Amino acid sequence: MKKTVFQITVLSLFLIMGCSKDEAITNEQEPFSIEENNQPIVNGNKPGLVNAKFGTISFFSTSIKNGDFIKEWTQEAVNPYPNIKLDRKLLRNGTFKGNLSGFGKINSTLNSTYTFISCEPALIDCPPNCGEPMMYKLIADGTIYISTRDYCSITITGNLYPWYYTDIQFDGGLFIGTATTHSGYGKLKNFNKTFWIWRKGMDRRGINLTTGEMSLDIME
C-alpha cells in the first residue's frame, strides 16, 4: 500500500512539472487552442475558477514585439536536433495586464513593463528524457502600475525549458518560476507577495521560440 501511494505521488510530480515528453505532446496537439485548455489544475479547479471563487490574484505578462531580443539567447550550445536548423529567439521586454483583486486594474499605459536582465544556460534539472539537455535560467525586473501614485516593483525568476515538437514542427517551451512584488507605493505599499508561474508553449498565449514571444500566467 505504501509503495503504491509513493508511486502515485512520484508520477503526479512528473506530470505537474511537464517532465514527460509524451505527456507534453499529448496535451499540446492544437497550436491555437483556447487559453483555458493550457492551464494547470489547482485544487481540482482551473486558475480562472479559483480566482472567481476565492479571490486569488491572477494576472499575466506578454512580450513586446519590438525586435529587441535577448542577446545572450542562443541555441548553439546544444542542438538536440542536428537535422533541423533552429533559429530561436526570445524578446527582452514585456508588459503586464490584468486585475489585482482588491487593488484595481493594472494600467498598461503607465509603463507596467518588465525587462529580462539575465539569461544563463544550464544543464537541465529534469530527467534526461525531459525535453532537451539544456535549460535557461531567466531573471526579469519590472514595475506594475495601478495609477501614477499606486505602483510596485516585480522580480521574475525561473527556468525556461526549450522544447521542439518534432511531430508538428513547433519550437516552444515550458517556463516554471516565481514572481515577487516588492517596494510598493500608495495602495501597493505593502503589496509584498510571491506568485507562481507555469506556462507551456503551443498556445496563442504561450511560448514561441521562433518569434520570440512569451506570455506568462502569474497567480497566487
Secondary structure, 3 states (H helix, E strand, C coil): CHHHHHHHHHHHHHHHHCCCHHHHHHHCCCCCECHHHHCCCECCECHHHHHHHHCCCEEEEEECCCCCECCCCCCCCCCCCCCCCCCCCCECEEEEEEEECCCEECCHHHCCEEEEEEEEEEECCCCCCCCCCEEEEEEEEEEEECCCCCEEEEEEEEEEEEEEECCCCEEEEEEEEEEEEEEEEHHHCCCCCEEEEEEECCECCCEECCCCEEEEEEEC
